[in-house]
């Protein structure tokens, strides 16, 4: 099974895990938009990253961090974040990929990262996967590390359920399967 872990947003990251191994990790692809040169998620590049790994004989799931508004965050930044989140959901729908959502407190608790500094996730990933430390050498790479841990959380806590149980799911108008939150753990 291939698991895409996604930390959404323009500063986010995308990871690809297979059999608990990190296959690749990316900064969230972005592009400049509008007169104010604001960055936004480049949906075409995200689609290409995912599409290149589509394989008829392997199951694929996408796990996205489900983040809410934070106190003090402006309306414009929340709108932009929501737009990024919507792009990810749209891509999964168009590619008919199941999408799961996990709250930050769930995956962070699993890795003992509650009430730690932002860079702690990068340190944790380097402990688990020292072979990719060169891809996480900068402090800004903490978002890529978050994406790795989001995918690994699904692998550690939900993979058995995914493989062995019939999950309740919803189908949207295009026929894409959307899985609901897996906050049970």
ChimeraX commands (.cxc) that place a marker at each C-alpha (Angstrom):
marker #1 position 0.00,0.00,0.00 radius 0.5
marker #1 position 1.14,3.51,-0.82 radius 0.5
marker #1 position 0.26,6.17,1.73 radius 0.5
marker #1 position 0.43,9.86,0.88 radius 0.5
marker #1 position 0.76,12.04,3.97 radius 0.5
marker #1 position -0.13,15.67,3.36 radius 0.5
marker #1 position 0.43,18.72,5.51 radius 0.5
marker #1 position -1.81,21.11,3.54 radius 0.5
marker #1 position -1.17,24.77,2.96 radius 0.5
marker #1 position 1.39,26.72,0.99 radius 0.5
marker #1 position 4.14,25.92,3.50 radius 0.5
marker #1 position 3.11,22.28,3.80 radius 0.5
marker #1 position 4.60,19.06,2.58 radius 0.5
marker #1 position 3.82,15.76,0.89 radius 0.5
marker #1 position 5.29,12.41,1.83 radius 0.5
marker #1 position 4.99,9.01,0.22 radius 0.5
marker #1 position 5.32,5.87,2.34 radius 0.5
marker #1 position 5.25,2.27,1.25 radius 0.5
marker #1 position 5.70,-0.59,3.73 radius 0.5
marker #1 position 6.70,1.94,6.43 radius 0.5
marker #1 position 9.52,3.23,4.23 radius 0.5
marker #1 position 9.69,6.82,3.04 radius 0.5
marker #1 position 9.76,6.69,-0.75 radius 0.5
marker #1 position 9.85,10.46,-1.27 radius 0.5
marker #1 position 9.15,13.72,0.47 radius 0.5
marker #1 position 8.31,17.07,-1.15 radius 0.5
marker #1 position 7.69,20.65,-0.20 radius 0.5
marker #1 position 4.13,21.57,-1.13 radius 0.5
marker #1 position 4.32,22.74,-4.76 radius 0.5
marker #1 position 3.27,26.37,-5.02 radius 0.5
marker #1 position 2.86,29.06,-7.62 radius 0.5
marker #1 position 2.47,32.83,-7.60 radius 0.5
marker #1 position -1.03,34.13,-8.12 radius 0.5
marker #1 position -2.60,37.53,-8.59 radius 0.5
marker #1 position -1.40,41.09,-8.54 radius 0.5
marker #1 position 0.00,40.78,-5.03 radius 0.5
marker #1 position 2.17,37.77,-5.98 radius 0.5
marker #1 position 0.67,35.57,-3.27 radius 0.5
marker #1 position 1.71,31.95,-3.18 radius 0.5
marker #1 position -0.92,29.27,-3.55 radius 0.5
marker #1 position -0.84,25.49,-3.87 radius 0.5
marker #1 position -0.08,24.39,-7.42 radius 0.5
marker #1 position -2.78,21.80,-7.95 radius 0.5
marker #1 position -1.34,20.60,-11.27 radius 0.5
marker #1 position 2.00,19.74,-9.67 radius 0.5
marker #1 position 0.34,18.04,-6.70 radius 0.5
marker #1 position -1.74,16.00,-9.16 radius 0.5
marker #1 position 1.41,14.99,-11.05 radius 0.5
marker #1 position 3.15,13.89,-7.83 radius 0.5
marker #1 position 0.22,11.64,-6.99 radius 0.5
marker #1 position -0.56,10.47,-10.53 radius 0.5
marker #1 position 3.04,9.34,-11.12 radius 0.5
marker #1 position 2.60,6.82,-8.30 radius 0.5
marker #1 position -0.78,5.46,-9.34 radius 0.5
marker #1 position -0.40,1.76,-9.92 radius 0.5
marker #1 position -3.23,-0.64,-10.68 radius 0.5
marker #1 position -1.91,-3.35,-8.38 radius 0.5
marker #1 position -1.31,-1.18,-5.29 radius 0.5
marker #1 position -3.82,0.37,-2.95 radius 0.5
marker #1 position -3.35,4.10,-2.43 radius 0.5
marker #1 position -4.68,6.23,0.41 radius 0.5
marker #1 position -4.25,9.92,1.06 radius 0.5
marker #1 position -4.05,11.13,4.65 radius 0.5
marker #1 position -4.45,14.87,5.18 radius 0.5
marker #1 position -3.96,16.83,8.36 radius 0.5
marker #1 position -7.29,18.36,9.35 radius 0.5
marker #1 position -6.49,21.75,10.80 radius 0.5
marker #1 position -8.92,24.31,12.17 radius 0.5
marker #1 position -8.62,28.06,12.48 radius 0.5
marker #1 position -6.18,29.21,15.13 radius 0.5
marker #1 position -6.77,32.18,17.43 radius 0.5
marker #1 position -5.42,35.37,15.93 radius 0.5
marker #1 position -5.32,34.02,12.39 radius 0.5
marker #1 position -6.77,36.49,9.92 radius 0.5
marker #1 position -9.72,35.92,7.64 radius 0.5
marker #1 position -7.59,36.13,4.50 radius 0.5
marker #1 position -5.05,33.58,5.70 radius 0.5
marker #1 position -7.83,31.19,6.73 radius 0.5
marker #1 position -9.49,31.61,3.34 radius 0.5
marker #1 position -6.17,30.84,1.63 radius 0.5
marker #1 position -5.63,27.79,3.82 radius 0.5
marker #1 position -9.16,26.59,3.06 radius 0.5
marker #1 position -8.47,27.01,-0.64 radius 0.5
marker #1 position -5.35,24.82,-0.31 radius 0.5
marker #1 position -7.32,22.21,1.62 radius 0.5
marker #1 position -10.01,22.26,-1.08 radius 0.5
marker #1 position -7.43,21.76,-3.83 radius 0.5
marker #1 position -6.17,18.60,-2.11 radius 0.5
marker #1 position -9.72,17.27,-1.67 radius 0.5
marker #1 position -10.53,18.06,-5.31 radius 0.5
marker #1 position -7.47,16.23,-6.58 radius 0.5
marker #1 position -8.36,13.14,-4.56 radius 0.5
marker #1 position -11.91,13.30,-5.85 radius 0.5
marker #1 position -10.79,13.65,-9.47 radius 0.5
marker #1 position -8.38,10.71,-9.10 radius 0.5
marker #1 position -10.97,8.63,-7.16 radius 0.5
marker #1 position -8.60,8.20,-4.21 radius 0.5
marker #1 position -9.78,7.59,-0.65 radius 0.5
marker #1 position -8.91,10.48,1.62 radius 0.5
marker #1 position -8.63,10.35,5.40 radius 0.5
marker #1 position -8.36,13.29,7.75 radius 0.5
marker #1 position -6.43,13.32,10.99 radius 0.5
marker #1 position -6.28,16.07,13.56 radius 0.5
marker #1 position -2.84,17.31,14.59 radius 0.5
marker #1 position -3.43,16.34,18.23 radius 0.5
marker #1 position -3.95,12.69,17.23 radius 0.5
marker #1 position -0.79,12.15,15.23 radius 0.5
marker #1 position 1.30,14.34,17.53 radius 0.5
marker #1 position 0.14,12.40,20.60 radius 0.5
marker #1 position 1.06,9.14,18.86 radius 0.5
marker #1 position 4.65,10.41,18.45 radius 0.5
marker #1 position 4.82,12.17,21.85 radius 0.5
marker #1 position 5.02,15.60,20.24 radius 0.5
marker #1 position 2.24,17.37,22.15 radius 0.5
marker #1 position 3.44,20.72,23.54 radius 0.5
marker #1 position 6.79,20.52,21.76 radius 0.5
marker #1 position 8.39,23.06,19.46 radius 0.5
marker #1 position 7.65,22.96,15.73 radius 0.5
marker #1 position 11.05,21.47,14.93 radius 0.5
marker #1 position 10.44,18.42,17.13 radius 0.5
marker #1 position 8.67,16.60,14.29 radius 0.5
marker #1 position 11.74,16.98,12.09 radius 0.5
marker #1 position 13.92,15.53,14.86 radius 0.5
marker #1 position 11.47,12.62,15.33 radius 0.5
marker #1 position 11.47,11.76,11.62 radius 0.5
marker #1 position 15.27,11.82,11.51 radius 0.5
marker #1 position 15.29,9.40,14.48 radius 0.5
marker #1 position 12.88,7.02,12.73 radius 0.5
marker #1 position 14.28,7.47,9.21 radius 0.5
marker #1 position 17.95,8.54,9.43 radius 0.5
marker #1 position 18.37,7.70,5.73 radius 0.5
marker #1 position 16.32,10.76,4.75 radius 0.5
marker #1 position 18.01,13.23,7.11 radius 0.5
marker #1 position 19.57,15.08,4.16 radius 0.5
marker #1 position 16.03,15.84,2.88 radius 0.5
marker #1 position 15.15,17.38,6.24 radius 0.5
marker #1 position 18.31,19.35,6.92 radius 0.5
marker #1 position 16.69,22.79,7.26 radius 0.5
marker #1 position 14.33,24.09,9.93 radius 0.5
marker #1 position 11.78,24.89,7.21 radius 0.5
marker #1 position 11.63,21.16,6.48 radius 0.5
marker #1 position 9.49,20.58,9.58 radius 0.5
marker #1 position 6.40,20.66,7.35 radius 0.5
marker #1 position 7.79,17.81,5.24 radius 0.5
marker #1 position 8.49,15.97,8.49 radius 0.5
marker #1 position 4.89,16.55,9.56 radius 0.5
marker #1 position 3.74,14.97,6.29 radius 0.5
marker #1 position 5.90,11.90,6.98 radius 0.5
marker #1 position 4.49,11.52,10.48 radius 0.5
marker #1 position 0.91,11.96,9.25 radius 0.5
marker #1 position 1.40,9.05,6.82 radius 0.5
marker #1 position 3.22,6.97,9.43 radius 0.5
marker #1 position 0.42,7.59,11.94 radius 0.5
marker #1 position -2.08,6.12,9.48 radius 0.5
marker #1 position 0.24,3.17,8.87 radius 0.5
marker #1 position 0.70,2.53,12.60 radius 0.5
marker #1 position -2.89,2.98,13.74 radius 0.5
marker #1 position -5.31,2.49,10.85 radius 0.5
marker #1 position -3.77,0.22,8.25 radius 0.5
marker #1 position -5.10,-2.97,9.82 radius 0.5
marker #1 position -8.62,-1.53,9.85 radius 0.5
marker #1 position -8.27,-0.38,6.26 radius 0.5
marker #1 position -7.16,-3.82,5.10 radius 0.5
marker #1 position -9.54,-5.94,7.20 radius 0.5
marker #1 position -12.79,-4.10,7.72 radius 0.5
marker #1 position -15.43,-2.69,5.43 radius 0.5
marker #1 position -15.25,1.02,6.18 radius 0.5
marker #1 position -18.17,3.36,6.10 radius 0.5
marker #1 position -17.59,5.72,3.26 radius 0.5
marker #1 position -19.33,8.38,1.29 radius 0.5
marker #1 position -19.35,8.77,-2.45 radius 0.5
marker #1 position -19.49,12.20,-3.98 radius 0.5
marker #1 position -21.11,13.05,-7.30 radius 0.5
marker #1 position -18.02,12.02,-9.27 radius 0.5
marker #1 position -17.93,8.62,-7.59 radius 0.5
marker #1 position -14.79,9.29,-5.54 radius 0.5
marker #1 position -14.69,7.64,-2.17 radius 0.5
marker #1 position -14.11,9.93,0.81 radius 0.5
marker #1 position -13.34,8.40,4.14 radius 0.5
marker #1 position -14.20,10.23,7.29 radius 0.5
marker #1 position -11.98,11.19,10.20 radius 0.5
marker #1 position -10.16,8.39,11.94 radius 0.5
marker #1 position -9.88,10.01,15.34 radius 0.5
marker #1 position -10.79,6.79,17.18 radius 0.5
marker #1 position -7.32,6.33,18.72 radius 0.5
marker link #1:1,2 radius 0.2
marker link #1:2,3 radius 0.2
marker link #1:3,4 radius 0.2
marker link #1:4,5 radius 0.2
marker link #1:5,6 radius 0.2
marker link #1:6,7 radius 0.2
marker link #1:7,8 radius 0.2
marker link #1:8,9 radius 0.2
marker link #1:9,10 radius 0.2
marker link #1:10,11 radius 0.2
marker link #1:11,12 radius 0.2
marker link #1:12,13 radius 0.2
marker link #1:13,14 radius 0.2
marker link #1:14,15 radius 0.2
marker link #1:15,16 radius 0.2
marker link #1:16,17 radius 0.2
marker link #1:17,18 radius 0.2
marker link #1:18,19 radius 0.2
marker link #1:19,20 radius 0.2
marker link #1:20,21 radius 0.2
marker link #1:21,22 radius 0.2
marker link #1:22,23 radius 0.2
marker link #1:23,24 radius 0.2
marker link #1:24,25 radius 0.2
marker link #1:25,26 radius 0.2
marker link #1:26,27 radius 0.2
marker link #1:27,28 radius 0.2
marker link #1:28,29 radius 0.2
marker link #1:29,30 radius 0.2
marker link #1:30,31 radius 0.2
marker link #1:31,32 radius 0.2
marker link #1:32,33 radius 0.2
marker link #1:33,34 radius 0.2
marker link #1:34,35 radius 0.2
marker link #1:35,36 radius 0.2
marker link #1:36,37 radius 0.2
marker link #1:37,38 radius 0.2
marker link #1:38,39 radius 0.2
marker link #1:39,40 radius 0.2
marker link #1:40,41 radius 0.2
marker link #1:41,42 radius 0.2
marker link #1:42,43 radius 0.2
marker link #1:43,44 radius 0.2
marker link #1:44,45 radius 0.2
marker link #1:45,46 radius 0.2
marker link #1:46,47 radius 0.2
marker link #1:47,48 radius 0.2
marker link #1:48,49 radius 0.2
marker link #1:49,50 radius 0.2
marker link #1:50,51 radius 0.2
marker link #1:51,52 radius 0.2
marker link #1:52,53 radius 0.2
marker link #1:53,54 radius 0.2
marker link #1:54,55 radius 0.2
marker link #1:55,56 radius 0.2
marker link #1:56,57 radius 0.2
marker link #1:57,58 radius 0.2
marker link #1:58,59 radius 0.2
marker link #1:59,60 radius 0.2
marker link #1:60,61 radius 0.2
marker link #1:61,62 radius 0.2
marker link #1:62,63 radius 0.2
marker link #1:63,64 radius 0.2
marker link #1:64,65 radius 0.2
marker link #1:65,66 radius 0.2
marker link #1:66,67 radius 0.2
marker link #1:67,68 radius 0.2
marker link #1:68,69 radius 0.2
marker link #1:69,70 radius 0.2
marker link #1:70,71 radius 0.2
marker link #1:71,72 radius 0.2
marker link #1:72,73 radius 0.2
marker link #1:73,74 radius 0.2
marker link #1:74,75 radius 0.2
marker link #1:75,76 radius 0.2
marker link #1:76,77 radius 0.2
marker link #1:77,78 radius 0.2
marker link #1:78,79 radius 0.2
marker link #1:79,80 radius 0.2
marker link #1:80,81 radius 0.2
marker link #1:81,82 radius 0.2
marker link #1:82,83 radius 0.2
marker link #1:83,84 radius 0.2
marker link #1:84,85 radius 0.2
marker link #1:85,86 radius 0.2
marker link #1:86,87 radius 0.2
marker link #1:87,88 radius 0.2
marker link #1:88,89 radius 0.2
marker link #1:89,90 radius 0.2
marker link #1:90,91 radius 0.2
marker link #1:91,92 radius 0.2
marker link #1:92,93 radius 0.2
marker link #1:93,94 radius 0.2
marker link #1:94,95 radius 0.2
marker link #1:95,96 radius 0.2
marker link #1:96,97 radius 0.2
marker link #1:97,98 radius 0.2
marker link #1:98,99 radius 0.2
marker link #1:99,100 radius 0.2
marker link #1:100,101 radius 0.2
marker link #1:101,102 radius 0.2
marker link #1:102,103 radius 0.2
marker link #1:103,104 radius 0.2
marker link #1:104,105 radius 0.2
marker link #1:105,106 radius 0.2
marker link #1:106,107 radius 0.2
marker link #1:107,108 radius 0.2
marker link #1:108,109 radius 0.2
marker link #1:109,110 radius 0.2
marker link #1:110,111 radius 0.2
marker link #1:111,112 radius 0.2
marker link #1:112,113 radius 0.2
marker link #1:113,114 radius 0.2
marker link #1:114,115 radius 0.2
marker link #1:115,116 radius 0.2
marker link #1:116,117 radius 0.2
marker link #1:117,118 radius 0.2
marker link #1:118,119 radius 0.2
marker link #1:119,120 radius 0.2
marker link #1:120,121 radius 0.2
marker link #1:121,122 radius 0.2
marker link #1:122,123 radius 0.2
marker link #1:123,124 radius 0.2
marker link #1:124,125 radius 0.2
marker link #1:125,126 radius 0.2
marker link #1:126,127 radius 0.2
marker link #1:127,128 radius 0.2
marker link #1:128,129 radius 0.2
marker link #1:129,130 radius 0.2
marker link #1:130,131 radius 0.2
marker link #1:131,132 radius 0.2
marker link #1:132,133 radius 0.2
marker link #1:133,134 radius 0.2
marker link #1:134,135 radius 0.2
marker link #1:135,136 radius 0.2
marker link #1:136,137 radius 0.2
marker link #1:137,138 radius 0.2
marker link #1:138,139 radius 0.2
marker link #1:139,140 radius 0.2
marker link #1:140,141 radius 0.2
marker link #1:141,142 radius 0.2
marker link #1:142,143 radius 0.2
marker link #1:143,144 radius 0.2
marker link #1:144,145 radius 0.2
marker link #1:145,146 radius 0.2
marker link #1:146,147 radius 0.2
marker link #1:147,148 radius 0.2
marker link #1:148,149 radius 0.2
marker link #1:149,150 radius 0.2
marker link #1:150,151 radius 0.2
marker link #1:151,152 radius 0.2
marker link #1:152,153 radius 0.2
marker link #1:153,154 radius 0.2
marker link #1:154,155 radius 0.2
marker link #1:155,156 radius 0.2
marker link #1:156,157 radius 0.2
marker link #1:157,158 radius 0.2
marker link #1:158,159 radius 0.2
marker link #1:159,160 radius 0.2
marker link #1:160,161 radius 0.2
marker link #1:161,162 radius 0.2
marker link #1:162,163 radius 0.2
marker link #1:163,164 radius 0.2
marker link #1:164,165 radius 0.2
marker link #1:165,166 radius 0.2
marker link #1:166,167 radius 0.2
marker link #1:167,168 radius 0.2
marker link #1:168,169 radius 0.2
marker link #1:169,170 radius 0.2
marker link #1:170,171 radius 0.2
marker link #1:171,172 radius 0.2
marker link #1:172,173 radius 0.2
marker link #1:173,174 radius 0.2
marker link #1:174,175 radius 0.2
marker link #1:175,176 radius 0.2
marker link #1:176,177 radius 0.2
marker link #1:177,178 radius 0.2
marker link #1:178,179 radius 0.2
marker link #1:179,180 radius 0.2
marker link #1:180,181 radius 0.2
marker link #1:181,182 radius 0.2
marker link #1:182,183 radius 0.2
marker link #1:183,184 radius 0.2
marker link #1:184,185 radius 0.2
view
